[in-house]
Amino acid sequence: MDKETEKHIIEIEKKLAYLEDFVNQLQDVCVGQAKQIDVLKQENKLISGKLQDLSDSLEEIPDRKPPHY
């Protein structure tokens, strides 16, 4: 194998190593975001349930003009 071909192969291997590292970092970020999304979904469900409970427990507001009108 001549020097030029060996040099190109080494450069390609370097780029591949950087690409593999980038993909691993990207995967870590995606996994972290997926976990965060799951937590936010749970919180949203909890808050929605509490809001529904509050709205069910409130008396219905009469449909009339306020006294200052």
All heavy atoms as TSV, in Angstrom:
chain	resi	resn	atom	element	x	y	z
A	1	MET	N	N	0.854	-1.169	0.000
A	1	MET	CA	C	0.000	0.000	0.000
A	1	MET	C	C	0.903	1.236	0.000
A	1	MET	O	O	1.833	1.340	0.786
A	1	MET	CB	C	-0.885	-0.044	1.248
A	1	MET	CG	C	-1.962	0.989	1.225
A	1	MET	SD	S	-3.087	1.008	2.658
A	1	MET	CE	C	-3.361	-0.653	3.086
A	2	ASP	N	N	0.589	2.159	-0.893
A	2	ASP	CA	C	1.437	3.351	-0.966
A	2	ASP	C	C	1.061	4.341	0.148
A	2	ASP	O	O	0.043	4.225	0.812
A	2	ASP	CB	C	1.348	3.987	-2.351
A	2	ASP	CG	C	-0.032	4.516	-2.676
A	2	ASP	OD1	O	-0.992	4.143	-1.974
A	2	ASP	OD2	O	-0.159	5.314	-3.613
A	3	LYS	N	N	1.923	5.308	0.360
A	3	LYS	CA	C	1.789	6.282	1.447
A	3	LYS	C	C	0.512	7.112	1.311
A	3	LYS	O	O	-0.140	7.416	2.303
A	3	LYS	CB	C	3.009	7.210	1.485
A	3	LYS	CG	C	4.268	6.535	1.875
A	3	LYS	CD	C	4.253	6.292	3.359
A	3	LYS	CE	C	5.602	5.709	3.753
A	3	LYS	NZ	N	5.629	5.333	5.142
A	4	GLU	N	N	0.157	7.482	0.115
A	4	GLU	CA	C	-1.034	8.322	-0.121
A	4	GLU	C	C	-2.302	7.581	0.284
A	4	GLU	O	O	-3.179	8.145	0.945
A	4	GLU	CB	C	-1.084	8.738	-1.604
A	4	GLU	CG	C	-2.067	9.847	-1.903
A	4	GLU	CD	C	-1.699	11.159	-1.228
A	4	GLU	OE1	O	-0.512	11.458	-1.072
A	4	GLU	OE2	O	-2.646	11.888	-0.852
A	5	THR	N	N	-2.412	6.321	-0.101
A	5	THR	CA	C	-3.584	5.517	0.248
A	5	THR	C	C	-3.654	5.319	1.760
A	5	THR	O	O	-4.725	5.426	2.370
A	5	THR	CB	C	-3.524	4.151	-0.462
A	5	THR	OG1	O	-3.388	4.349	-1.864
A	5	THR	CG2	C	-4.781	3.357	-0.180
A	6	GLU	N	N	-2.523	5.051	2.365
A	6	GLU	CA	C	-2.483	4.870	3.820
A	6	GLU	C	C	-2.904	6.151	4.538
A	6	GLU	O	O	-3.635	6.119	5.544
A	6	GLU	CB	C	-1.070	4.460	4.234
A	6	GLU	CG	C	-0.967	4.087	5.693
A	6	GLU	CD	C	0.430	3.582	6.055
A	6	GLU	OE1	O	1.157	3.112	5.161
A	6	GLU	OE2	O	0.756	3.667	7.246
A	7	LYS	N	N	-2.475	7.284	4.013
A	7	LYS	CA	C	-2.834	8.577	4.600
A	7	LYS	C	C	-4.349	8.796	4.507
A	7	LYS	O	O	-4.983	9.250	5.471
A	7	LYS	CB	C	-2.087	9.696	3.871
A	7	LYS	CG	C	-2.286	11.060	4.458
A	7	LYS	CD	C	-1.458	12.091	3.701
A	7	LYS	CE	C	-1.728	13.478	4.219
A	7	LYS	NZ	N	-1.004	14.505	3.488
A	8	HIS	N	N	-4.957	8.456	3.381
A	8	HIS	CA	C	-6.405	8.610	3.203
A	8	HIS	C	C	-7.168	7.688	4.158
A	8	HIS	O	O	-8.182	8.091	4.747
A	8	HIS	CB	C	-6.806	8.319	1.757
A	8	HIS	CG	C	-6.483	9.422	0.807
A	8	HIS	ND1	N	-7.006	10.674	0.910
A	8	HIS	CD2	C	-5.673	9.437	-0.291
A	8	HIS	CE1	C	-6.556	11.439	-0.066
A	8	HIS	NE2	N	-5.720	10.700	-0.816
A	9	ILE	N	N	-6.683	6.475	4.313
A	9	ILE	CA	C	-7.342	5.521	5.220
A	9	ILE	C	C	-7.280	6.025	6.662
A	9	ILE	O	O	-8.268	5.960	7.400
A	9	ILE	CB	C	-6.713	4.121	5.086
A	9	ILE	CG1	C	-7.078	3.519	3.718
A	9	ILE	CG2	C	-7.188	3.211	6.222
A	9	ILE	CD1	C	-6.398	2.212	3.411
A	10	ILE	N	N	-6.155	6.560	7.056
A	10	ILE	CA	C	-6.006	7.097	8.408
A	10	ILE	C	C	-6.970	8.270	8.623
A	10	ILE	O	O	-7.620	8.369	9.672
A	10	ILE	CB	C	-4.541	7.503	8.677
A	10	ILE	CG1	C	-3.672	6.253	8.764
A	10	ILE	CG2	C	-4.427	8.335	9.954
A	10	ILE	CD1	C	-2.179	6.530	8.831
A	11	GLU	N	N	-7.082	9.144	7.630
A	11	GLU	CA	C	-8.006	10.281	7.731
A	11	GLU	C	C	-9.452	9.802	7.835
A	11	GLU	O	O	-10.243	10.331	8.622
A	11	GLU	CB	C	-7.842	11.228	6.537
A	11	GLU	CG	C	-6.566	12.030	6.548
A	11	GLU	CD	C	-6.446	12.921	7.769
A	11	GLU	OE1	O	-7.431	13.594	8.148
A	11	GLU	OE2	O	-5.352	12.925	8.375
A	12	ILE	N	N	-9.799	8.798	7.059
A	12	ILE	CA	C	-11.156	8.245	7.112
A	12	ILE	C	C	-11.411	7.617	8.485
A	12	ILE	O	O	-12.490	7.784	9.065
A	12	ILE	CB	C	-11.376	7.225	5.976
A	12	ILE	CG1	C	-11.413	7.945	4.626
A	12	ILE	CG2	C	-12.669	6.438	6.189
A	12	ILE	CD1	C	-11.403	7.017	3.422
A	13	GLU	N	N	-10.440	6.913	9.028
A	13	GLU	CA	C	-10.587	6.302	10.349
A	13	GLU	C	C	-10.751	7.365	11.434
A	13	GLU	O	O	-11.534	7.196	12.369
A	13	GLU	CB	C	-9.397	5.403	10.655
A	13	GLU	CG	C	-9.396	4.113	9.860
A	13	GLU	CD	C	-8.155	3.261	10.090
A	13	GLU	OE1	O	-7.139	3.780	10.612
A	13	GLU	OE2	O	-8.211	2.070	9.736
A	14	LYS	N	N	-10.032	8.478	11.310
A	14	LYS	CA	C	-10.188	9.585	12.256
A	14	LYS	C	C	-11.597	10.150	12.203
A	14	LYS	O	O	-12.242	10.360	13.232
A	14	LYS	CB	C	-9.186	10.706	11.958
A	14	LYS	CG	C	-7.781	10.436	12.371
A	14	LYS	CD	C	-6.909	11.646	12.033
A	14	LYS	CE	C	-5.452	11.409	12.289
A	14	LYS	NZ	N	-4.621	12.570	11.895
A	15	LYS	N	N	-12.066	10.397	10.976
A	15	LYS	CA	C	-13.416	10.943	10.817
A	15	LYS	C	C	-14.466	9.966	11.358
A	15	LYS	O	O	-15.434	10.380	11.999
A	15	LYS	CB	C	-13.693	11.259	9.358
A	15	LYS	CG	C	-12.924	12.466	8.861
A	15	LYS	CD	C	-13.231	12.761	7.410
A	15	LYS	CE	C	-12.431	13.962	6.933
A	15	LYS	NZ	N	-12.735	14.323	5.540
A	16	LEU	N	N	-14.260	8.695	11.127
A	16	LEU	CA	C	-15.186	7.676	11.632
A	16	LEU	C	C	-15.188	7.663	13.160
A	16	LEU	O	O	-16.247	7.553	13.787
A	16	LEU	CB	C	-14.810	6.298	11.085
A	16	LEU	CG	C	-15.693	5.140	11.528
A	16	LEU	CD1	C	-17.131	5.360	11.085
A	16	LEU	CD2	C	-15.165	3.836	10.970
A	17	ALA	N	N	-14.031	7.806	13.766
A	17	ALA	CA	C	-13.947	7.822	15.228
A	17	ALA	C	C	-14.696	9.030	15.790
A	17	ALA	O	O	-15.444	8.903	16.773
A	17	ALA	CB	C	-12.488	7.845	15.667
A	18	TYR	N	N	-14.521	10.203	15.182
A	18	TYR	CA	C	-15.251	11.393	15.617
A	18	TYR	C	C	-16.756	11.216	15.416
A	18	TYR	O	O	-17.560	11.608	16.260
A	18	TYR	CB	C	-14.763	12.642	14.877
A	18	TYR	CG	C	-13.440	13.172	15.381
A	18	TYR	CD1	C	-12.329	13.234	14.548
A	18	TYR	CD2	C	-13.299	13.629	16.687
A	18	TYR	CE1	C	-11.114	13.730	15.000
A	18	TYR	CE2	C	-12.096	14.129	17.153
A	18	TYR	CZ	C	-11.009	14.174	16.305
A	18	TYR	OH	O	-9.819	14.659	16.765
A	19	LEU	N	N	-17.125	10.621	14.317
A	19	LEU	CA	C	-18.544	10.391	14.021
A	19	LEU	C	C	-19.162	9.430	15.036
A	19	LEU	O	O	-20.272	9.658	15.519
A	19	LEU	CB	C	-18.698	9.858	12.600
A	19	LEU	CG	C	-20.121	9.681	12.100
A	19	LEU	CD1	C	-20.876	11.000	12.129
A	19	LEU	CD2	C	-20.104	9.110	10.692
A	20	GLU	N	N	-18.458	8.366	15.376
A	20	GLU	CA	C	-18.951	7.421	16.376
A	20	GLU	C	C	-19.125	8.103	17.729
A	20	GLU	O	O	-20.118	7.890	18.422
A	20	GLU	CB	C	-18.000	6.236	16.510
A	20	GLU	CG	C	-18.068	5.264	15.359
A	20	GLU	CD	C	-17.036	4.149	15.468
A	20	GLU	OE1	O	-16.021	4.327	16.191
A	20	GLU	OE2	O	-17.255	3.103	14.842
A	21	ASP	N	N	-18.170	8.940	18.098
A	21	ASP	CA	C	-18.267	9.673	19.362
A	21	ASP	C	C	-19.467	10.614	19.339
A	21	ASP	O	O	-20.221	10.700	20.316
A	21	ASP	CB	C	-16.980	10.454	19.609
A	21	ASP	CG	C	-16.999	11.175	20.936
A	21	ASP	OD1	O	-17.231	10.519	21.977
A	21	ASP	OD2	O	-16.794	12.402	20.945
A	22	PHE	N	N	-19.661	11.301	18.240
A	22	PHE	CA	C	-20.792	12.222	18.108
A	22	PHE	C	C	-22.118	11.479	18.214
A	22	PHE	O	O	-23.038	11.924	18.897
A	22	PHE	CB	C	-20.713	12.983	16.777
A	22	PHE	CG	C	-21.897	13.857	16.526
A	22	PHE	CD1	C	-22.066	15.038	17.220
A	22	PHE	CD2	C	-22.849	13.482	15.598
A	22	PHE	CE1	C	-23.170	15.849	16.991
A	22	PHE	CE2	C	-23.961	14.279	15.363
A	22	PHE	CZ	C	-24.114	15.463	16.061
A	23	VAL	N	N	-22.221	10.333	17.558
A	23	VAL	CA	C	-23.450	9.534	17.605
A	23	VAL	C	C	-23.725	9.068	19.032
A	23	VAL	O	O	-24.874	9.103	19.495
A	23	VAL	CB	C	-23.368	8.348	16.623
A	23	VAL	CG1	C	-24.504	7.367	16.852
A	23	VAL	CG2	C	-23.387	8.838	15.185
A	24	ASN	N	N	-22.699	8.665	19.748
A	24	ASN	CA	C	-22.871	8.242	21.140
A	24	ASN	C	C	-23.347	9.406	22.019
A	24	ASN	O	O	-24.221	9.241	22.865
A	24	ASN	CB	C	-21.586	7.650	21.696
A	24	ASN	CG	C	-21.279	6.291	21.109
A	24	ASN	OD1	O	-22.169	5.567	20.690
A	24	ASN	ND2	N	-20.005	5.947	21.061
A	25	GLN	N	N	-22.763	10.582	21.818
A	25	GLN	CA	C	-23.195	11.757	22.572
A	25	GLN	C	C	-24.637	12.111	22.240
A	25	GLN	O	O	-25.435	12.437	23.134
A	25	GLN	CB	C	-22.284	12.949	22.272
A	25	GLN	CG	C	-20.901	12.835	22.850
A	25	GLN	CD	C	-20.021	14.009	22.454
A	25	GLN	OE1	O	-20.499	15.017	21.934
A	25	GLN	NE2	N	-18.728	13.893	22.691
A	26	LEU	N	N	-24.978	12.052	20.972
A	26	LEU	CA	C	-26.333	12.344	20.534
A	26	LEU	C	C	-27.325	11.349	21.128
A	26	LEU	O	O	-28.419	11.735	21.562
A	26	LEU	CB	C	-26.399	12.331	19.005
A	26	LEU	CG	C	-27.695	12.780	18.354
A	26	LEU	CD1	C	-28.038	14.214	18.742
A	26	LEU	CD2	C	-27.571	12.661	16.840
A	27	GLN	N	N	-26.953	10.101	21.170
A	27	GLN	CA	C	-27.819	9.082	21.763
A	27	GLN	C	C	-28.031	9.360	23.249
A	27	GLN	O	O	-29.151	9.234	23.745
A	27	GLN	CB	C	-27.208	7.696	21.569
A	27	GLN	CG	C	-28.085	6.582	22.094
A	27	GLN	CD	C	-27.485	5.214	21.849
A	27	GLN	OE1	O	-26.348	5.092	21.393
A	27	GLN	NE2	N	-28.235	4.189	22.158
A	28	ASP	N	N	-26.981	9.746	23.962
A	28	ASP	CA	C	-27.114	10.074	25.381
A	28	ASP	C	C	-28.083	11.230	25.582
A	28	ASP	O	O	-28.915	11.212	26.497
A	28	ASP	CB	C	-25.751	10.417	25.988
A	28	ASP	CG	C	-24.824	9.215	26.075
A	28	ASP	OD1	O	-25.320	8.067	25.986
A	28	ASP	OD2	O	-23.603	9.427	26.223
A	29	VAL	N	N	-27.986	12.238	24.740
A	29	VAL	CA	C	-28.885	13.384	24.835
A	29	VAL	C	C	-30.325	12.948	24.561
A	29	VAL	O	O	-31.249	13.333	25.286
A	29	VAL	CB	C	-28.459	14.505	23.850
A	29	VAL	CG1	C	-29.526	15.574	23.735
A	29	VAL	CG2	C	-27.142	15.120	24.289
A	30	CYS	N	N	-30.523	12.126	23.559
A	30	CYS	CA	C	-31.869	11.651	23.217
A	30	CYS	C	C	-32.472	10.827	24.347
A	30	CYS	O	O	-33.655	10.983	24.669
A	30	CYS	CB	C	-31.846	10.843	21.923
A	30	CYS	SG	S	-31.538	11.833	20.469
A	31	VAL	N	N	-31.682	9.975	24.957
A	31	VAL	CA	C	-32.172	9.162	26.076
A	31	VAL	C	C	-32.549	10.077	27.244
A	31	VAL	O	O	-33.596	9.901	27.872
A	31	VAL	CB	C	-31.117	8.111	26.493
A	31	VAL	CG1	C	-31.470	7.468	27.817
A	31	VAL	CG2	C	-30.967	7.062	25.407
A	32	GLY	N	N	-31.716	11.063	27.521
A	32	GLY	CA	C	-32.009	12.017	28.591
A	32	GLY	C	C	-33.289	12.789	28.324
A	32	GLY	O	O	-34.115	12.990	29.226
A	33	GLN	N	N	-33.475	13.211	27.094
A	33	GLN	CA	C	-34.685	13.949	26.742
A	33	GLN	C	C	-35.923	13.061	26.821
A	33	GLN	O	O	-36.982	13.507	27.246
A	33	GLN	CB	C	-34.552	14.559	25.349
A	33	GLN	CG	C	-33.609	15.739	25.315
A	33	GLN	CD	C	-33.464	16.321	23.917
A	33	GLN	OE1	O	-33.798	15.694	22.921
A	33	GLN	NE2	N	-32.955	17.541	23.858
A	34	ALA	N	N	-35.795	11.812	26.437
A	34	ALA	CA	C	-36.928	10.885	26.521
A	34	ALA	C	C	-37.347	10.699	27.977
A	34	ALA	O	O	-38.541	10.679	28.288
A	34	ALA	CB	C	-36.571	9.552	25.881
A	35	LYS	N	N	-36.368	10.573	28.878
A	35	LYS	CA	C	-36.681	10.449	30.303
A	35	LYS	C	C	-37.360	11.708	30.821
A	35	LYS	O	O	-38.316	11.650	31.576
A	35	LYS	CB	C	-35.408	10.170	31.102
A	35	LYS	CG	C	-34.858	8.776	30.898
A	35	LYS	CD	C	-33.571	8.574	31.669
A	35	LYS	CE	C	-32.985	7.196	31.412
A	35	LYS	NZ	N	-31.703	6.982	32.100
A	36	GLN	N	N	-36.857	12.855	30.389
A	36	GLN	CA	C	-37.427	14.133	30.809
A	36	GLN	C	C	-38.857	14.275	30.282
A	36	GLN	O	O	-39.743	14.745	31.003
A	36	GLN	CB	C	-36.546	15.269	30.291
A	36	GLN	CG	C	-36.732	16.571	30.997
A	36	GLN	CD	C	-35.693	17.593	30.570
A	36	GLN	OE1	O	-35.119	17.506	29.478
A	36	GLN	NE2	N	-35.449	18.573	31.407
A	37	ILE	N	N	-39.098	13.838	29.074
A	37	ILE	CA	C	-40.441	13.889	28.507
A	37	ILE	C	C	-41.387	13.009	29.304
A	37	ILE	O	O	-42.533	13.389	29.585
A	37	ILE	CB	C	-40.422	13.494	27.010
A	37	ILE	CG1	C	-39.798	14.617	26.186
A	37	ILE	CG2	C	-41.823	13.176	26.501
A	37	ILE	CD1	C	-39.515	14.245	24.739
A	38	ASP	N	N	-40.933	11.826	29.700
A	38	ASP	CA	C	-41.764	10.935	30.511
A	38	ASP	C	C	-42.144	11.584	31.841
A	38	ASP	O	O	-43.293	11.508	32.280
A	38	ASP	CB	C	-41.051	9.602	30.750
A	38	ASP	CG	C	-40.953	8.750	29.497
A	38	ASP	OD1	O	-41.733	8.986	28.542
A	38	ASP	OD2	O	-40.097	7.847	29.464
A	39	VAL	N	N	-41.167	12.229	32.481
A	39	VAL	CA	C	-41.448	12.908	33.751
A	39	VAL	C	C	-42.453	14.030	33.535
A	39	VAL	O	O	-43.409	14.187	34.307
A	39	VAL	CB	C	-40.134	13.458	34.361
A	39	VAL	CG1	C	-40.416	14.399	35.520
A	39	VAL	CG2	C	-39.241	12.320	34.813
A	40	LEU	N	N	-42.272	14.804	32.472
A	40	LEU	CA	C	-43.186	15.912	32.193
A	40	LEU	C	C	-44.593	15.412	31.878
A	40	LEU	O	O	-45.582	16.041	32.269
A	40	LEU	CB	C	-42.646	16.764	31.039
A	40	LEU	CG	C	-41.388	17.566	31.360
A	40	LEU	CD1	C	-40.843	18.216	30.093
A	40	LEU	CD2	C	-41.664	18.610	32.420
A	41	LYS	N	N	-44.703	14.280	31.193
A	41	LYS	CA	C	-46.018	13.700	30.922
A	41	LYS	C	C	-46.713	13.308	32.217
A	41	LYS	O	O	-47.912	13.550	32.383
A	41	LYS	CB	C	-45.883	12.474	30.012
A	41	LYS	CG	C	-45.656	12.789	28.558
A	41	LYS	CD	C	-45.571	11.488	27.755
A	41	LYS	CE	C	-45.369	11.741	26.285
A	41	LYS	NZ	N	-45.254	10.486	25.514
A	42	GLN	N	N	-45.959	12.700	33.133
A	42	GLN	CA	C	-46.534	12.317	34.422
A	42	GLN	C	C	-46.993	13.542	35.204
A	42	GLN	O	O	-48.082	13.548	35.789
A	42	GLN	CB	C	-45.528	11.513	35.241
A	42	GLN	CG	C	-45.237	10.143	34.683
A	42	GLN	CD	C	-44.112	9.434	35.424
A	42	GLN	OE1	O	-43.453	10.013	36.287
A	42	GLN	NE2	N	-43.883	8.172	35.088
A	43	GLU	N	N	-46.162	14.579	35.220
A	43	GLU	CA	C	-46.524	15.809	35.918
A	43	GLU	C	C	-47.761	16.445	35.289
A	43	GLU	O	O	-48.646	16.921	35.996
A	43	GLU	CB	C	-45.358	16.798	35.900
A	43	GLU	CG	C	-44.207	16.403	36.795
A	43	GLU	CD	C	-43.031	17.356	36.714
A	43	GLU	OE1	O	-43.084	18.337	35.937
A	43	GLU	OE2	O	-42.040	17.123	37.421
A	44	ASN	N	N	-47.816	16.447	33.972
A	44	ASN	CA	C	-48.955	17.019	33.266
A	44	ASN	C	C	-50.234	16.259	33.605
A	44	ASN	O	O	-51.293	16.860	33.820
A	44	ASN	CB	C	-48.699	17.001	31.761
A	44	ASN	CG	C	-49.744	17.736	30.975
A	44	ASN	OD1	O	-50.420	18.609	31.497
A	44	ASN	ND2	N	-49.896	17.388	29.710
A	45	LYS	N	N	-50.134	14.936	33.654
A	45	LYS	CA	C	-51.291	14.105	33.993
A	45	LYS	C	C	-51.767	14.410	35.409
A	45	LYS	O	O	-52.965	14.535	35.664
A	45	LYS	CB	C	-50.914	12.634	33.853
A	45	LYS	CG	C	-52.048	11.675	33.872
A	45	LYS	CD	C	-51.520	10.248	33.665
A	45	LYS	CE	C	-52.511	9.407	32.938
A	45	LYS	NZ	N	-52.035	8.041	32.737
A	46	LEU	N	N	-50.821	14.537	36.333
A	46	LEU	CA	C	-51.147	14.842	37.720
A	46	LEU	C	C	-51.820	16.215	37.840
A	46	LEU	O	O	-52.851	16.355	38.511
A	46	LEU	CB	C	-49.879	14.796	38.568
A	46	LEU	CG	C	-50.051	15.032	40.056
A	46	LEU	CD1	C	-50.692	13.804	40.701
A	46	LEU	CD2	C	-48.722	15.335	40.702
A	47	ILE	N	N	-51.252	17.198	37.191
A	47	ILE	CA	C	-51.810	18.549	37.237
A	47	ILE	C	C	-53.187	18.579	36.583
A	47	ILE	O	O	-54.108	19.225	37.089
A	47	ILE	CB	C	-50.846	19.558	36.573
A	47	ILE	CG1	C	-49.606	19.728	37.451
A	47	ILE	CG2	C	-51.526	20.905	36.362
A	47	ILE	CD1	C	-48.497	20.522	36.807
A	48	SER	N	N	-53.344	17.883	35.486
A	48	SER	CA	C	-54.649	17.839	34.816
A	48	SER	C	C	-55.700	17.211	35.722
A	48	SER	O	O	-56.844	17.682	35.793
A	48	SER	CB	C	-54.562	17.048	33.511
A	48	SER	OG	O	-53.756	17.694	32.579
A	49	GLY	N	N	-55.315	16.153	36.425
A	49	GLY	CA	C	-56.234	15.515	37.361
A	49	GLY	C	C	-56.625	16.446	38.492
A	49	GLY	O	O	-57.806	16.531	38.858
A	50	LYS	N	N	-55.648	17.155	39.038
A	50	LYS	CA	C	-55.940	18.103	40.114
A	50	LYS	C	C	-56.829	19.232	39.611
A	50	LYS	O	O	-57.749	19.665	40.312
A	50	LYS	CB	C	-54.646	18.675	40.688
A	50	LYS	CG	C	-53.887	17.685	41.550
A	50	LYS	CD	C	-52.667	18.308	42.179
A	50	LYS	CE	C	-51.965	17.307	43.071
A	50	LYS	NZ	N	-50.814	17.890	43.765
A	51	LEU	N	N	-56.568	19.720	38.429
A	51	LEU	CA	C	-57.384	20.784	37.851
A	51	LEU	C	C	-58.817	20.305	37.632
A	51	LEU	O	O	-59.775	21.031	37.912
A	51	LEU	CB	C	-56.773	21.260	36.537
A	51	LEU	CG	C	-57.415	22.454	35.862
A	51	LEU	CD1	C	-57.387	23.671	36.774
A	51	LEU	CD2	C	-56.726	22.760	34.549
A	52	GLN	N	N	-58.964	19.078	37.169
A	52	GLN	CA	C	-60.304	18.512	36.970
A	52	GLN	C	C	-61.028	18.381	38.308
A	52	GLN	O	O	-62.208	18.704	38.405
A	52	GLN	CB	C	-60.212	17.151	36.274
A	52	GLN	CG	C	-61.543	16.548	35.936
A	52	GLN	CD	C	-62.302	17.374	34.908
A	52	GLN	OE1	O	-61.727	17.882	33.966
A	52	GLN	NE2	N	-63.597	17.507	35.117
A	53	ASP	N	N	-60.309	17.933	39.330
A	53	ASP	CA	C	-60.904	17.829	40.664
A	53	ASP	C	C	-61.358	19.190	41.172
A	53	ASP	O	O	-62.447	19.325	41.748
A	53	ASP	CB	C	-59.921	17.213	41.655
A	53	ASP	CG	C	-59.638	15.748	41.381
A	53	ASP	OD1	O	-60.421	15.127	40.621
A	53	ASP	OD2	O	-58.636	15.227	41.916
A	54	LEU	N	N	-60.520	20.203	40.962
A	54	LEU	CA	C	-60.886	21.558	41.394
A	54	LEU	C	C	-62.106	22.067	40.645
A	54	LEU	O	O	-63.003	22.658	41.238
A	54	LEU	CB	C	-59.715	22.518	41.183
A	54	LEU	CG	C	-58.596	22.458	42.199
A	54	LEU	CD1	C	-57.446	23.367	41.765
A	54	LEU	CD2	C	-59.090	22.873	43.559
A	55	SER	N	N	-62.141	21.855	39.353
A	55	SER	CA	C	-63.268	22.364	38.567
A	55	SER	C	C	-64.548	21.608	38.916
A	55	SER	O	O	-65.637	22.176	38.888
A	55	SER	CB	C	-62.989	22.275	37.070
A	55	SER	OG	O	-62.916	20.940	36.651
A	56	ASP	N	N	-64.438	20.334	39.288
A	56	ASP	CA	C	-65.616	19.570	39.694
A	56	ASP	C	C	-66.147	20.031	41.040
A	56	ASP	O	O	-67.358	20.005	41.282
A	56	ASP	CB	C	-65.293	18.073	39.763
A	56	ASP	CG	C	-65.064	17.461	38.391
A	56	ASP	OD1	O	-65.441	18.094	37.385
A	56	ASP	OD2	O	-64.480	16.352	38.331
A	57	SER	N	N	-65.246	20.466	41.924
A	57	SER	CA	C	-65.658	20.857	43.264
A	57	SER	C	C	-66.179	22.292	43.332
A	57	SER	O	O	-66.817	22.664	44.307
A	57	SER	CB	C	-64.503	20.679	44.246
A	57	SER	OG	O	-63.471	21.597	43.960
A	58	LEU	N	N	-65.909	23.095	42.327
A	58	LEU	CA	C	-66.381	24.475	42.328
A	58	LEU	C	C	-67.864	24.520	41.991
A	58	LEU	O	O	-68.374	23.725	41.220
A	58	LEU	CB	C	-65.609	25.309	41.303
A	58	LEU	CG	C	-64.150	25.581	41.607
A	58	LEU	CD1	C	-63.519	26.342	40.442
A	58	LEU	CD2	C	-63.999	26.385	42.879
A	59	GLU	N	N	-68.516	25.488	42.603
A	59	GLU	CA	C	-69.913	25.704	42.254
A	59	GLU	C	C	-69.961	26.318	40.861
A	59	GLU	O	O	-69.050	27.028	40.442
A	59	GLU	CB	C	-70.568	26.656	43.250
A	59	GLU	CG	C	-70.674	26.108	44.648
A	59	GLU	CD	C	-71.306	27.110	45.601
A	59	GLU	OE1	O	-71.984	28.033	45.125
A	59	GLU	OE2	O	-71.104	26.951	46.797
A	60	GLU	N	N	-71.042	26.064	40.204
A	60	GLU	CA	C	-71.186	26.638	38.878
A	60	GLU	C	C	-71.409	28.141	39.019
A	60	GLU	O	O	-72.192	28.598	39.851
A	60	GLU	CB	C	-72.366	26.010	38.142
A	60	GLU	CG	C	-72.391	26.406	36.684
A	60	GLU	CD	C	-73.338	25.539	35.884
A	60	GLU	OE1	O	-73.419	24.336	36.141
A	60	GLU	OE2	O	-73.990	26.116	35.010
A	61	ILE	N	N	-70.725	28.894	38.211
A	61	ILE	CA	C	-70.834	30.350	38.247
A	61	ILE	C	C	-72.112	30.740	37.514
A	61	ILE	O	O	-72.324	30.349	36.365
A	61	ILE	CB	C	-69.607	31.003	37.585
A	61	ILE	CG1	C	-68.346	30.598	38.339
A	61	ILE	CG2	C	-69.758	32.515	37.533
A	61	ILE	CD1	C	-67.065	31.031	37.677
A	62	PRO	N	N	-72.966	31.523	38.184
A	62	PRO	CA	C	-74.204	31.917	37.512
A	62	PRO	C	C	-73.913	32.826	36.317
A	62	PRO	O	O	-72.948	33.594	36.314
A	62	PRO	CB	C	-74.987	32.652	38.591
A	62	PRO	CG	C	-74.023	32.945	39.675
A	62	PRO	CD	C	-72.843	32.036	39.506
A	63	ASP	N	N	-74.755	32.747	35.344
A	63	ASP	CA	C	-74.589	33.549	34.125
A	63	ASP	C	C	-75.380	34.842	34.278
A	63	ASP	O	O	-76.483	34.990	33.764
A	63	ASP	CB	C	-75.061	32.755	32.915
A	63	ASP	CG	C	-74.715	33.457	31.613
A	63	ASP	OD1	O	-73.799	34.286	31.611
A	63	ASP	OD2	O	-75.389	33.166	30.606
A	64	ARG	N	N	-74.815	35.751	35.030
A	64	ARG	CA	C	-75.459	37.046	35.232
A	64	ARG	C	C	-74.401	38.125	35.307
A	64	ARG	O	O	-73.224	37.850	35.528
A	64	ARG	CB	C	-76.329	37.029	36.479
A	64	ARG	CG	C	-75.554	36.793	37.741
A	64	ARG	CD	C	-76.464	36.862	38.959
A	64	ARG	NE	N	-75.654	36.769	40.143
A	64	ARG	CZ	C	-75.831	35.893	41.095
A	64	ARG	NH1	N	-76.803	35.026	41.016
A	64	ARG	NH2	N	-75.024	35.896	42.138
A	65	LYS	N	N	-74.835	39.346	35.188
A	65	LYS	CA	C	-73.895	40.473	35.236
A	65	LYS	C	C	-73.423	40.686	36.667
A	65	LYS	O	O	-74.191	40.503	37.608
A	65	LYS	CB	C	-74.572	41.754	34.738
A	65	LYS	CG	C	-74.866	41.719	33.243
A	65	LYS	CD	C	-75.458	43.047	32.803
A	65	LYS	CE	C	-75.727	42.994	31.307
A	65	LYS	NZ	N	-76.302	44.229	30.824
A	66	PRO	N	N	-72.175	41.079	36.811
A	66	PRO	CA	C	-71.671	41.386	38.162
A	66	PRO	C	C	-72.414	42.586	38.745
A	66	PRO	O	O	-72.991	43.396	37.998
A	66	PRO	CB	C	-70.205	41.716	37.936
A	66	PRO	CG	C	-69.884	41.316	36.545
A	66	PRO	CD	C	-71.155	41.178	35.813
A	67	PRO	N	N	-72.390	42.753	40.053
A	67	PRO	CA	C	-73.142	43.830	40.695
A	67	PRO	C	C	-72.702	45.237	40.307
A	67	PRO	O	O	-73.482	46.181	40.416
A	67	PRO	CB	C	-72.924	43.604	42.191
A	67	PRO	CG	C	-71.952	42.510	42.325
A	67	PRO	CD	C	-71.716	41.901	40.989
A	68	HIS	N	N	-71.511	45.417	39.834
A	68	HIS	CA	C	-71.054	46.777	39.502
A	68	HIS	C	C	-71.582	47.267	38.161
A	68	HIS	O	O	-71.289	48.379	37.766
A	68	HIS	CB	C	-69.527	46.855	39.575
A	68	HIS	CG	C	-68.812	45.984	38.580
A	68	HIS	ND1	N	-68.567	44.674	38.844
A	68	HIS	CD2	C	-68.316	46.233	37.353
A	68	HIS	CE1	C	-67.928	44.126	37.814
A	68	HIS	NE2	N	-67.766	45.054	36.892
A	69	TYR	N	N	-72.341	46.464	37.425
A	69	TYR	CA	C	-72.900	46.939	36.155
A	69	TYR	C	C	-74.194	47.645	36.347
A	69	TYR	O	O	-75.052	47.428	37.009
A	69	TYR	CB	C	-73.093	45.769	35.171
A	69	TYR	CG	C	-71.833	45.450	34.414
A	69	TYR	CD1	C	-71.031	44.356	34.761
A	69	TYR	CD2	C	-71.438	46.211	33.335
A	69	TYR	CE1	C	-69.889	44.051	34.070
A	69	TYR	CE2	C	-70.273	45.903	32.634
A	69	TYR	CZ	C	-69.525	44.832	33.011
A	69	TYR	OH	O	-68.397	44.532	32.308
